[in-house]
Amino acid sequence: MTRRCALVTGASRGIGAAIASELAATGHRVAVHCRADTAAAKAVLDSLPGTGHALVTGDVGAPGAAREVIGSAVEQLGTVDVLVNNAGLYAEQPVATTSYEDWRAAWRRLVDVNLLGPADLIWCLVDHLRHRIQGPQGACVVNVGSRGAYRGEPDAPAYGATKAALHALTQSLAQSLGPLGIAVSAVAPGVVRTDLTEPMLAGDAEEAIRRQSPLGRIAVPSDVAAAVAWLSSAPAEWCSGAVLDVNGASHLR
């Protein structure tokens, strides 16, 4: 049986690393993507179960990078059946205390990485799929959005807005790519415990965030990875267009 091939962006740490591991455990050959920290990405790569995995680098927010990232993954894996758009940036920029120059710079960088990067990668993937011998049937895209798209991000409005746009992109492309046999879905996590979010959990903040969920805990990367792996599976095809809340009932809509 031919193993499916997956590209996971931002997979050198945290949620992306957990997604890469979960997909490898379910039989995928995985391209582990990072922007620049190749040492961390190589460590993730070496930890994956199975064989035939690959390392891909590139700044997804840079013009032209999507072609290089998809091209490198296809060259090393032979094809890409599953694209997980996990790479993203979070930046606080309270409107009342942020300079105009910093405000503009943050907005443009987050739009480039959180929205235009995934959009470009999807275009390049679809172009590859349409021209491969077996066609695009059975391929899928899973975008990693955020609870903040619905709940609001008062101190990080560009982050919340770009994630909301990513959810909308997910649903638009689920409709346009469905006739090609490509499913498109997303997950919307809440706060997840990673090395990047540890500063947010300092002091009393940890208990406050823990109390947001009736389950009484803070998510870990494997919680999100399990949802992404299921959405990447063939039985989840009928969930194309869905944005799956993965927030422990901390925000209901």
Contacts in CASP RR format, 6 or more apart in sequence:
PFRMAT RR
TARGET T0000
AUTHOR 0000-0000-0000
METHOD contacts of the structure
MODEL  1
MTRRCALVTGASRGIGAAIASELAATGHRVAVHCRADTAAAKAVLDSLPG
TGHALVTGDVGAPGAAREVIGSAVEQLGTVDVLVNNAGLYAEQPVATTSY
EDWRAAWRRLVDVNLLGPADLIWCLVDHLRHRIQGPQGACVVNVGSRGAY
RGEPDAPAYGATKAALHALTQSLAQSLGPLGIAVSAVAPGVVRTDLTEPM
LAGDAEEAIRRQSPLGRIAVPSDVAAAVAWLSSAPAEWCSGAVLDVNGAS
HLR
3 27 0 8 1.000
3 28 0 8 1.000
3 29 0 8 1.000
4 27 0 8 1.000
4 28 0 8 1.000
4 29 0 8 1.000
4 81 0 8 1.000
4 82 0 8 1.000
5 28 0 8 1.000
5 29 0 8 1.000
5 30 0 8 1.000
5 31 0 8 1.000
5 73 0 8 1.000
5 77 0 8 1.000
5 78 0 8 1.000
5 79 0 8 1.000
5 80 0 8 1.000
5 81 0 8 1.000
5 82 0 8 1.000
6 20 0 8 1.000
6 23 0 8 1.000
6 28 0 8 1.000
6 29 0 8 1.000
6 30 0 8 1.000
6 31 0 8 1.000
6 80 0 8 1.000
6 81 0 8 1.000
6 82 0 8 1.000
6 83 0 8 1.000
6 84 0 8 1.000
6 232 0 8 1.000
7 30 0 8 1.000
7 31 0 8 1.000
7 33 0 8 1.000
7 56 0 8 1.000
7 69 0 8 1.000
7 70 0 8 1.000
7 73 0 8 1.000
7 77 0 8 1.000
7 80 0 8 1.000
7 82 0 8 1.000
7 83 0 8 1.000
7 84 0 8 1.000
7 125 0 8 1.000
8 16 0 8 1.000
8 19 0 8 1.000
8 20 0 8 1.000
8 23 0 8 1.000
8 30 0 8 1.000
8 31 0 8 1.000
8 32 0 8 1.000
8 33 0 8 1.000
8 84 0 8 1.000
8 86 0 8 1.000
9 16 0 8 1.000
9 33 0 8 1.000
9 60 0 8 1.000
9 69 0 8 1.000
9 84 0 8 1.000
9 85 0 8 1.000
9 86 0 8 1.000
9 87 0 8 1.000
9 118 0 8 1.000
9 121 0 8 1.000
10 16 0 8 1.000
10 33 0 8 1.000
10 34 0 8 1.000
10 35 0 8 1.000
10 86 0 8 1.000
10 87 0 8 1.000
10 88 0 8 1.000
11 17 0 8 1.000
11 19 0 8 1.000
11 20 0 8 1.000
11 30 0 8 1.000
11 32 0 8 1.000
11 33 0 8 1.000
11 34 0 8 1.000
11 41 0 8 1.000
11 44 0 8 1.000
11 86 0 8 1.000
12 32 0 8 1.000
12 33 0 8 1.000
12 34 0 8 1.000
12 37 0 8 1.000
12 40 0 8 1.000
12 41 0 8 1.000
12 44 0 8 1.000
13 37 0 8 1.000
13 40 0 8 1.000
13 44 0 8 1.000
13 194 0 8 1.000
13 195 0 8 1.000
13 196 0 8 1.000
14 192 0 8 1.000
14 194 0 8 1.000
14 195 0 8 1.000
14 196 0 8 1.000
14 221 0 8 1.000
15 86 0 8 1.000
15 144 0 8 1.000
15 189 0 8 1.000
15 192 0 8 1.000
15 194 0 8 1.000
15 221 0 8 1.000
15 224 0 8 1.000
15 225 0 8 1.000
16 84 0 8 1.000
16 86 0 8 1.000
16 144 0 8 1.000
16 221 0 8 1.000
16 225 0 8 1.000
17 32 0 8 1.000
17 44 0 8 1.000
17 221 0 8 1.000
18 220 0 8 1.000
18 221 0 8 1.000
18 222 0 8 1.000
18 224 0 8 1.000
18 225 0 8 1.000
19 84 0 8 1.000
19 86 0 8 1.000
19 221 0 8 1.000
19 224 0 8 1.000
19 225 0 8 1.000
19 228 0 8 1.000
19 229 0 8 1.000
20 30 0 8 1.000
20 32 0 8 1.000
20 44 0 8 1.000
20 48 0 8 1.000
21 44 0 8 1.000
21 47 0 8 1.000
21 48 0 8 1.000
21 49 0 8 1.000
21 225 0 8 1.000
22 222 0 8 1.000
22 225 0 8 1.000
22 226 0 8 1.000
22 228 0 8 1.000
22 229 0 8 1.000
23 30 0 8 1.000
23 82 0 8 1.000
23 84 0 8 1.000
23 228 0 8 1.000
23 229 0 8 1.000
23 232 0 8 1.000
24 30 0 8 1.000
24 48 0 8 1.000
24 49 0 8 1.000
24 50 0 8 1.000
24 53 0 8 1.000
25 49 0 8 1.000
26 229 0 8 1.000
26 233 0 8 1.000
27 50 0 8 1.000
28 82 0 8 1.000
28 232 0 8 1.000
29 51 0 8 1.000
29 52 0 8 1.000
29 53 0 8 1.000
29 54 0 8 1.000
29 77 0 8 1.000
30 48 0 8 1.000
30 53 0 8 1.000
30 54 0 8 1.000
31 53 0 8 1.000
31 54 0 8 1.000
31 55 0 8 1.000
31 56 0 8 1.000
31 72 0 8 1.000
31 73 0 8 1.000
31 76 0 8 1.000
31 77 0 8 1.000
31 80 0 8 1.000
32 41 0 8 1.000
32 44 0 8 1.000
32 45 0 8 1.000
32 48 0 8 1.000
32 53 0 8 1.000
32 54 0 8 1.000
32 55 0 8 1.000
32 56 0 8 1.000
33 41 0 8 1.000
33 56 0 8 1.000
33 57 0 8 1.000
33 58 0 8 1.000
33 60 0 8 1.000
33 69 0 8 1.000
33 73 0 8 1.000
33 87 0 8 1.000
34 40 0 8 1.000
34 41 0 8 1.000
34 55 0 8 1.000
34 56 0 8 1.000
34 57 0 8 1.000
34 58 0 8 1.000
35 57 0 8 1.000
35 58 0 8 1.000
35 59 0 8 1.000
35 60 0 8 1.000
35 87 0 8 1.000
36 57 0 8 1.000
36 58 0 8 1.000
36 59 0 8 1.000
38 55 0 8 1.000
38 57 0 8 1.000
41 55 0 8 1.000
41 57 0 8 1.000
42 55 0 8 1.000
45 53 0 8 1.000
45 54 0 8 1.000
45 55 0 8 1.000
52 77 0 8 1.000
54 72 0 8 1.000
54 73 0 8 1.000
54 76 0 8 1.000
54 77 0 8 1.000
56 69 0 8 1.000
56 72 0 8 1.000
56 73 0 8 1.000
56 76 0 8 1.000
57 69 0 8 1.000
57 72 0 8 1.000
58 65 0 8 1.000
58 68 0 8 1.000
58 69 0 8 1.000
59 65 0 8 1.000
59 113 0 8 1.000
60 66 0 8 1.000
60 69 0 8 1.000
60 87 0 8 1.000
60 88 0 8 1.000
60 113 0 8 1.000
60 117 0 8 1.000
60 118 0 8 1.000
60 120 0 8 1.000
60 121 0 8 1.000
61 112 0 8 1.000
61 113 0 8 1.000
61 116 0 8 1.000
61 117 0 8 1.000
62 112 0 8 1.000
64 120 0 8 1.000
65 117 0 8 1.000
65 120 0 8 1.000
66 117 0 8 1.000
66 120 0 8 1.000
66 121 0 8 1.000
66 123 0 8 1.000
66 124 0 8 1.000
67 120 0 8 1.000
67 124 0 8 1.000
69 121 0 8 1.000
69 124 0 8 1.000
70 80 0 8 1.000
70 121 0 8 1.000
70 124 0 8 1.000
70 125 0 8 1.000
70 128 0 8 1.000
71 124 0 8 1.000
71 128 0 8 1.000
73 80 0 8 1.000
74 80 0 8 1.000
74 128 0 8 1.000
79 128 0 8 1.000
79 132 0 8 1.000
80 125 0 8 1.000
80 128 0 8 1.000
80 129 0 8 1.000
80 139 0 8 1.000
81 138 0 8 1.000
81 139 0 8 1.000
81 140 0 8 1.000
82 139 0 8 1.000
82 140 0 8 1.000
82 141 0 8 1.000
82 142 0 8 1.000
82 232 0 8 1.000
83 121 0 8 1.000
83 122 0 8 1.000
83 125 0 8 1.000
83 139 0 8 1.000
83 140 0 8 1.000
83 141 0 8 1.000
83 142 0 8 1.000
84 141 0 8 1.000
84 142 0 8 1.000
84 143 0 8 1.000
84 144 0 8 1.000
84 228 0 8 1.000
84 232 0 8 1.000
85 117 0 8 1.000
85 118 0 8 1.000
85 121 0 8 1.000
85 122 0 8 1.000
85 141 0 8 1.000
85 142 0 8 1.000
85 143 0 8 1.000
85 144 0 8 1.000
85 166 0 8 1.000
86 144 0 8 1.000
86 228 0 8 1.000
87 113 0 8 1.000
87 117 0 8 1.000
88 113 0 8 1.000
88 114 0 8 1.000
88 144 0 8 1.000
89 109 0 8 1.000
89 110 0 8 1.000
89 113 0 8 1.000
89 114 0 8 1.000
89 159 0 8 1.000
90 156 0 8 1.000
90 159 0 8 1.000
90 196 0 8 1.000
91 106 0 8 1.000
91 109 0 8 1.000
91 110 0 8 1.000
91 156 0 8 1.000
91 158 0 8 1.000
91 159 0 8 1.000
92 155 0 8 1.000
92 156 0 8 1.000
93 102 0 8 1.000
93 103 0 8 1.000
93 106 0 8 1.000
93 107 0 8 1.000
93 155 0 8 1.000
93 156 0 8 1.000
93 157 0 8 1.000
93 158 0 8 1.000
94 154 0 8 1.000
94 155 0 8 1.000
95 103 0 8 1.000
95 157 0 8 1.000
98 106 0 8 1.000
106 158 0 8 1.000
107 158 0 8 1.000
110 158 0 8 1.000
110 159 0 8 1.000
110 162 0 8 1.000
111 158 0 8 1.000
111 162 0 8 1.000
114 159 0 8 1.000
114 162 0 8 1.000
114 163 0 8 1.000
114 165 0 8 1.000
114 166 0 8 1.000
115 162 0 8 1.000
115 165 0 8 1.000
115 166 0 8 1.000
115 169 0 8 1.000
118 143 0 8 1.000
118 166 0 8 1.000
118 169 0 8 1.000
119 169 0 8 1.000
122 141 0 8 1.000
122 169 0 8 1.000
122 173 0 8 1.000
122 184 0 8 1.000
125 139 0 8 1.000
125 141 0 8 1.000
126 136 0 8 1.000
126 177 0 8 1.000
126 180 0 8 1.000
126 182 0 8 1.000
129 135 0 8 1.000
129 136 0 8 1.000
129 139 0 8 1.000
129 180 0 8 1.000
129 182 0 8 1.000
130 136 0 8 1.000
130 180 0 8 1.000
136 177 0 8 1.000
136 180 0 8 1.000
136 181 0 8 1.000
136 182 0 8 1.000
137 180 0 8 1.000
137 181 0 8 1.000
138 181 0 8 1.000
138 182 0 8 1.000
138 183 0 8 1.000
138 234 0 8 1.000
138 237 0 8 1.000
139 181 0 8 1.000
139 182 0 8 1.000
139 183 0 8 1.000
140 182 0 8 1.000
140 183 0 8 1.000
140 184 0 8 1.000
140 185 0 8 1.000
140 231 0 8 1.000
140 232 0 8 1.000
140 236 0 8 1.000
140 237 0 8 1.000
140 240 0 8 1.000
141 170 0 8 1.000
141 173 0 8 1.000
141 177 0 8 1.000
141 182 0 8 1.000
141 183 0 8 1.000
141 184 0 8 1.000
141 185 0 8 1.000
142 184 0 8 1.000
142 185 0 8 1.000
142 186 0 8 1.000
142 187 0 8 1.000
142 228 0 8 1.000
142 231 0 8 1.000
142 232 0 8 1.000
143 166 0 8 1.000
143 167 0 8 1.000
143 169 0 8 1.000
143 170 0 8 1.000
143 184 0 8 1.000
143 185 0 8 1.000
143 186 0 8 1.000
143 187 0 8 1.000
144 186 0 8 1.000
144 187 0 8 1.000
144 189 0 8 1.000
144 224 0 8 1.000
144 228 0 8 1.000
145 163 0 8 1.000
145 166 0 8 1.000
145 167 0 8 1.000
145 186 0 8 1.000
145 187 0 8 1.000
145 188 0 8 1.000
145 189 0 8 1.000
145 243 0 8 1.000
146 153 0 8 1.000
146 159 0 8 1.000
146 160 0 8 1.000
146 163 0 8 1.000
146 188 0 8 1.000
146 189 0 8 1.000
146 190 0 8 1.000
147 188 0 8 1.000
147 189 0 8 1.000
147 190 0 8 1.000
147 245 0 8 1.000
147 247 0 8 1.000
147 250 0 8 1.000
147 251 0 8 1.000
148 159 0 8 1.000
148 160 0 8 1.000
148 163 0 8 1.000
148 164 0 8 1.000
148 188 0 8 1.000
148 190 0 8 1.000
148 251 0 8 1.000
149 160 0 8 1.000
149 163 0 8 1.000
149 164 0 8 1.000
149 166 0 8 1.000
149 167 0 8 1.000
149 188 0 8 1.000
150 164 0 8 1.000
150 188 0 8 1.000
150 251 0 8 1.000
150 253 0 8 1.000
151 251 0 8 1.000
152 160 0 8 1.000
153 159 0 8 1.000
153 160 0 8 1.000
163 188 0 8 1.000
166 186 0 8 1.000
167 186 0 8 1.000
167 188 0 8 1.000
167 243 0 8 1.000
170 184 0 8 1.000
170 185 0 8 1.000
170 186 0 8 1.000
170 241 0 8 1.000
170 243 0 8 1.000
171 184 0 8 1.000
171 241 0 8 1.000
171 243 0 8 1.000
173 184 0 8 1.000
174 183 0 8 1.000
174 184 0 8 1.000
174 185 0 8 1.000
174 240 0 8 1.000
174 241 0 8 1.000
175 241 0 8 1.000
177 183 0 8 1.000
177 184 0 8 1.000
178 184 0 8 1.000
178 240 0 8 1.000
183 236 0 8 1.000
183 237 0 8 1.000
183 239 0 8 1.000
183 240 0 8 1.000
183 241 0 8 1.000
184 240 0 8 1.000
184 241 0 8 1.000
185 231 0 8 1.000
185 236 0 8 1.000
185 239 0 8 1.000
185 240 0 8 1.000
185 241 0 8 1.000
185 242 0 8 1.000
185 243 0 8 1.000
185 244 0 8 1.000
186 241 0 8 1.000
186 242 0 8 1.000
186 243 0 8 1.000
186 244 0 8 1.000
187 224 0 8 1.000
187 227 0 8 1.000
187 228 0 8 1.000
187 231 0 8 1.000
187 243 0 8 1.000
187 244 0 8 1.000
187 245 0 8 1.000
187 246 0 8 1.000
188 243 0 8 1.000
188 244 0 8 1.000
188 245 0 8 1.000
188 246 0 8 1.000
188 247 0 8 1.000
189 219 0 8 1.000
189 223 0 8 1.000
189 224 0 8 1.000
189 246 0 8 1.000
189 247 0 8 1.000
190 219 0 8 1.000
190 246 0 8 1.000
190 247 0 8 1.000
190 248 0 8 1.000
190 250 0 8 1.000
190 251 0 8 1.000
191 197 0 8 1.000
191 200 0 8 1.000
191 201 0 8 1.000
191 209 0 8 1.000
191 212 0 8 1.000
191 218 0 8 1.000
191 219 0 8 1.000
191 250 0 8 1.000
192 218 0 8 1.000
192 219 0 8 1.000
192 220 0 8 1.000
192 221 0 8 1.000
192 223 0 8 1.000
192 224 0 8 1.000
193 201 0 8 1.000
193 218 0 8 1.000
193 219 0 8 1.000
193 220 0 8 1.000
193 221 0 8 1.000
194 221 0 8 1.000
200 209 0 8 1.000
201 209 0 8 1.000
201 218 0 8 1.000
206 218 0 8 1.000
209 218 0 8 1.000
210 216 0 8 1.000
210 217 0 8 1.000
210 218 0 8 1.000
212 250 0 8 1.000
212 251 0 8 1.000
213 247 0 8 1.000
213 248 0 8 1.000
213 249 0 8 1.000
213 250 0 8 1.000
214 248 0 8 1.000
214 249 0 8 1.000
215 248 0 8 1.000
215 249 0 8 1.000
219 246 0 8 1.000
219 247 0 8 1.000
219 248 0 8 1.000
223 246 0 8 1.000
224 246 0 8 1.000
227 244 0 8 1.000
227 246 0 8 1.000
230 236 0 8 1.000
231 239 0 8 1.000
231 242 0 8 1.000
231 244 0 8 1.000
245 251 0 8 1.000
245 252 0 8 1.000
245 253 0 8 1.000
END
